[in-house]
Amino acid sequence: MELVPLRPPDSSLAPPPFGRVVTSAIDLSKCLDEKTLEAIDTALTQHGLLIFQGQRGLIPEMEWAFVSSLPWLDKEFSTSLKTSHVAWWQFAECPMVRRLGDAVDDTGEPLALLNRIGYEWHTDGGGASYLYCERAPHSPRRTTLFASGAAAYEALPADRRIEAERIMVHYSVRFVTGDTAAVDYNAGARMAPSGLRLAKACTERGPGHATGKGAHARPLVRVHPLTSRKVLWASPKNMDHLEIDGCALSVERSRETLEELMRYGTATQDTALVYEHRWNAGDVALMDNRHVLHSTTPYPNEHDDHGQQLMHHISVKARRPQPGWSGVGILRTRGDGCPR
């Protein structure tokens, strides 16, 4: 399988240290042979992000068949199926696939879930995600940012790497709905300009808000189970607080600390570490969420909902266990001398 860097040779920007464009003639609407699937899986593990171009006429059943064929994914668990009912932005015939964007039908009714939250760096979980651009406007161009969690970790100064390895990130629905970023935005959530800090919590909370349901913790630095590279791995919007050496930090200090640590690998001015993909109809992005972070970008038509971007999205968790990856932290009681 032929691969080239994400940026062309004549670009003024250096290629990012991750990701590849697949230039081989691979038609994702067809049933792929075992050799091709193995080549895709190997490249995805190595590079974290693969871009396929010229993919036309993909339908949800085809897309799900392709993504769920990756052997390390648990096809019984699509994160699009968070509830027992099918939301209007999911395909009824294949609800594992969501419709995203601002496309509308002939009557002006929305066809997809529109996310206005702007910059919001995150991972979709410890599995894989897939984005297909069915159609896109020529102007203004719609974009998604991608960054390598491994490169983000390696960009940290030595003392900050040591600090990061001591941190557990606790997540909850205390400040968000527990649904998608688009739903959180509509419920009042706002991100800081960096996309690395929740600036305003939702005014409407999720059903687990009072009970703490869904609360869990993960190490900020994790080890990719196949490459053995250390990666910086977090979703700041959904963070409750940080724990360092068993001691809980305040919410505000937690947000400051996580933003500082993640800036090294996601700051858009450091173009060597961030790749901005400009969507064309027929593009597919396949990402290993154990390696790659991504961010939405500000919606260009804030006062005009009648755009024509229509994306398909799939997110699937990995099979468990994943050695070195699936650890869960337990918050211990804060003692004297714990950092605040």
C-alpha positions in Angstrom: 0.0 0.0 0.0 1.4 3.4 -1.0 1.5 6.2 1.5 2.7 9.8 1.3 3.1 12.5 4.1 0.0 14.5 5.0 1.5 17.7 3.5 2.7 17.8 -0.2 6.5 18.3 -0.9 5.8 21.9 -2.1 4.1 22.9 1.1 5.9 25.6 3.2 5.1 23.6 6.3 7.0 20.6 7.5 5.2 17.3 7.5 3.7 16.4 10.9 5.3 13.5 12.8 2.2 11.3 12.2 -0.4 10.5 9.6 -0.3 9.5 6.0 -2.4 9.9 2.8 -3.2 6.6 1.2 -2.4 6.9 -2.5 -3.1 3.3 -3.5 -6.4 2.8 -5.5 -8.5 1.4 -2.6 -12.3 1.6 -2.9 -13.8 1.5 0.6 -17.2 0.7 -0.9 -15.9 -2.8 -1.8 -15.2 -5.8 0.4 -11.5 -5.5 0.9 -9.3 -8.6 0.9 -7.4 -9.7 3.9 -4.0 -8.5 2.6 -5.4 -5.0 2.1 -7.1 -4.9 5.5 -3.9 -6.0 7.1 -1.9 -3.3 5.3 -4.4 -0.6 6.4 -4.3 -1.9 10.0 -0.5 -1.9 10.1 -0.3 1.7 8.6 -2.9 2.9 11.1 -1.0 1.5 14.0 2.2 3.1 12.8 1.0 6.5 11.8 -2.2 7.0 13.8 -4.1 8.8 11.0 -4.9 7.7 7.4 -6.5 9.9 4.8 -8.3 8.3 1.8 -9.4 10.5 -1.1 -11.9 10.1 -3.9 -14.3 7.8 -2.0 -17.7 8.4 -3.5 -21.1 7.0 -2.8 -20.3 5.4 0.5 -23.4 4.3 2.4 -23.6 3.6 6.2 -23.6 -0.2 5.8 -20.4 -0.1 3.7 -18.7 2.2 6.2 -19.6 0.1 9.2 -18.5 -3.1 7.4 -15.1 -1.5 6.7 -14.4 0.0 10.2 -15.7 -3.1 12.1 -13.4 -5.3 10.1 -10.3 -4.0 11.9 -9.4 -6.9 14.1 -8.6 -5.0 17.3 -12.0 -3.2 17.5 -15.0 -4.4 19.5 -17.7 -4.1 16.9 -20.3 -4.8 19.6 -19.6 -1.4 21.1 -20.0 1.7 18.9 -20.0 4.9 21.0 -22.7 6.2 18.7 -25.1 3.8 20.5 -25.1 5.5 23.9 -28.9 5.2 24.3 -31.5 2.7 23.4 -33.2 5.0 20.9 -32.0 6.1 17.5 -31.4 9.9 17.4 -32.5 11.9 14.4 -28.8 12.5 13.4 -28.1 8.8 13.2 -28.9 6.6 10.2 -31.9 4.6 11.0 -30.7 1.7 8.8 -27.3 1.7 10.5 -27.4 3.7 13.7 -23.7 3.1 14.4 -23.1 5.9 11.9 -23.9 9.5 12.7 -24.6 12.5 10.4 -22.6 15.6 11.3 -22.5 19.0 9.7 -24.9 21.8 8.7 -26.6 20.3 5.6 -30.3 20.8 5.3 -33.0 19.2 3.2 -35.2 20.8 0.6 -37.5 22.2 3.3 -34.6 23.7 5.3 -34.7 21.1 8.0 -31.3 20.0 9.3 -30.0 16.6 8.1 -27.1 16.4 10.6 -25.9 17.4 14.0 -24.2 20.8 13.9 -21.3 21.3 16.3 -20.7 25.0 17.1 -18.3 24.5 20.1 -15.2 25.7 18.1 -11.8 24.5 19.1 -12.2 21.5 21.4 -9.3 19.0 21.6 -10.3 15.5 22.6 -10.1 11.8 21.8 -13.1 9.6 21.0 -11.9 6.9 23.4 -9.4 4.1 23.2 -10.5 2.7 19.9 -10.8 4.0 16.4 -12.8 6.8 14.7 -13.8 7.3 11.1 -15.0 10.5 9.3 -16.3 10.6 5.7 -17.1 13.8 3.9 -20.2 13.1 1.7 -20.3 16.7 0.6 -18.6 20.0 1.5 -19.0 23.6 0.5 -16.2 25.2 -1.6 -16.3 28.3 0.6 -15.7 28.6 3.4 -13.7 25.4 3.7 -14.5 23.2 6.7 -11.5 21.9 8.6 -10.5 19.5 11.4 -7.3 19.6 13.4 -5.3 16.5 14.3 -2.3 16.1 16.6 -0.2 13.1 17.8 -0.5 12.2 21.5 3.0 10.7 21.2 4.5 13.8 19.7 2.7 15.9 22.3 4.3 13.9 25.1 7.7 14.0 23.5 7.4 17.8 23.1 7.2 18.3 26.8 10.3 19.4 28.7 11.8 16.5 30.8 10.5 17.9 34.1 7.0 18.2 32.7 7.1 14.7 31.4 7.8 13.5 34.9 4.9 15.6 36.2 2.5 14.4 33.5 3.3 10.7 34.3 2.1 11.3 37.9 -1.3 12.6 36.9 -4.6 10.8 36.8 -7.5 12.6 34.9 -10.9 12.2 36.5 -13.9 12.5 34.2 -17.6 13.1 35.2 -20.8 14.8 34.0 -20.5 17.4 36.8 -19.9 20.2 34.2 -21.3 18.6 30.9 -24.3 16.6 29.8 -22.4 13.4 29.0 -23.6 13.6 25.4 -21.8 15.0 22.3 -19.9 18.3 22.1 -22.8 19.7 20.0 -25.3 18.9 22.7 -23.0 20.3 25.4 -22.7 23.6 23.4 -26.5 23.8 23.1 -26.7 23.3 26.9 -24.3 26.2 27.5 -20.8 24.8 27.4 -18.1 27.0 26.1 -14.4 26.3 25.6 -11.4 28.6 26.0 -9.8 29.8 22.7 -7.1 27.1 23.0 -9.7 24.3 23.0 -8.0 22.8 26.0 -10.1 24.2 28.9 -13.8 24.3 29.7 -14.5 28.0 30.1 -18.2 27.7 30.9 -20.1 24.7 32.2 -23.4 23.4 30.9 -26.4 25.0 32.5 -28.2 21.7 31.9 -26.5 18.6 33.3 -26.6 15.0 32.4 -28.8 12.4 34.2 -25.7 11.1 36.2 -24.9 14.6 37.6 -26.4 14.0 41.0 -25.4 10.3 41.4 -21.9 10.5 40.0 -22.7 7.8 37.4 -20.2 7.5 34.7 -17.3 9.0 36.8 -14.0 7.4 36.0 -10.3 8.1 35.9 -7.5 7.5 33.4 -3.7 8.2 33.4 -2.8 11.3 31.5 0.2 9.5 30.0 -0.6 6.1 28.6 1.5 3.5 26.6 0.2 2.5 23.2 -0.2 -1.3 23.4 1.3 -2.0 20.0 3.9 0.7 19.5 5.0 1.1 23.2 5.2 4.8 22.7 4.0 7.0 25.5 1.1 9.3 24.6 -0.5 12.3 26.2 -4.2 11.3 26.2 -7.1 13.5 27.6 -10.4 15.2 26.7 -10.3 18.5 28.7 -14.0 19.3 28.2 -15.1 16.3 30.1 -12.5 16.5 32.9 -13.7 16.8 36.4 -10.3 17.3 38.1 -6.8 16.0 38.2 -5.1 13.8 40.8 -1.4 14.0 41.4 0.2 11.2 43.5 -3.2 10.4 45.0 -4.1 14.0 45.8 -6.9 15.9 44.1 -6.3 19.3 42.7 -8.9 22.0 42.7 -11.0 22.3 39.5 -9.3 25.6 38.5 -5.8 24.4 39.1 -6.6 21.1 37.3 -7.8 23.1 34.2 -4.7 25.3 34.3 -2.3 22.3 34.6 -3.9 20.2 31.8 -4.1 23.2 29.5 -0.4 23.9 30.1 0.7 20.3 29.5 -1.4 19.8 26.3 -0.4 23.1 24.7 3.0 21.8 23.8 1.6 19.4 21.2 -1.6 21.1 20.1 -0.8 24.8 19.8 -1.8 25.7 16.3 1.1 28.1 15.8 3.4 25.1 16.2 2.5 23.8 12.7 5.0 21.0 12.8 2.9 19.1 15.3 -0.7 20.0 14.2 -2.3 19.0 10.9 -5.3 20.9 9.6 -7.3 18.9 7.2 -9.4 20.8 4.7 -12.4 18.6 3.7 -13.2 17.8 0.2 -16.2 15.6 -0.8 -14.9 12.0 -0.9 -12.3 12.3 1.9 -12.1 9.7 4.6 -10.1 10.1 7.8 -9.4 6.9 9.8 -7.7 7.5 13.2 -6.3 5.4 16.0 -7.7 7.2 19.1 -4.9 5.7 21.2 -2.5 7.8 19.2 -4.3 10.8 17.8 -6.1 13.7 19.3 -8.4 15.9 17.2 -10.3 19.1 17.4 -13.2 20.8 15.7 -12.7 24.4 14.5 -14.9 27.4 14.7 -18.1 27.2 12.7 -17.8 29.8 9.8 -21.5 30.5 9.3 -22.5 31.5 12.7 -25.6 33.3 11.5 -26.4 31.1 8.5 -27.3 27.5 9.1 -27.9 26.7 5.4 -24.5 25.2 4.6 -23.8 22.0 2.8 -21.4 20.1 4.9 -22.5 16.5 5.5 -20.1 14.1 7.3 -20.5 10.5 8.4 -18.9 9.6 11.8 -18.2 6.3 13.4 -16.4 5.6 16.7 -15.7 2.1 18.0 -14.0 1.0 21.2 -11.1 -1.4 21.2 -11.4 -5.0 22.4 -10.4 -5.5 26.0 -8.0 -6.1 27.7 -5.4 -3.9 26.1 -2.2 -4.6 28.0 -0.7 -1.4 29.4 -3.7 0.7 28.3 -6.8 -0.1 30.2 -5.7 1.0 33.7 -8.3 2.8 35.9 -7.3 5.2 38.7 -9.0 5.4 42.0 -9.2 8.8 43.8 -7.8 8.6 47.3 -8.7 10.9 50.2 -6.8 14.2 50.1 -4.3 14.4 52.9 -2.3 17.2 54.4 0.3 18.6 52.1 -1.5 17.6 48.9 -1.2 20.1 46.1 -4.3 22.3 45.7 
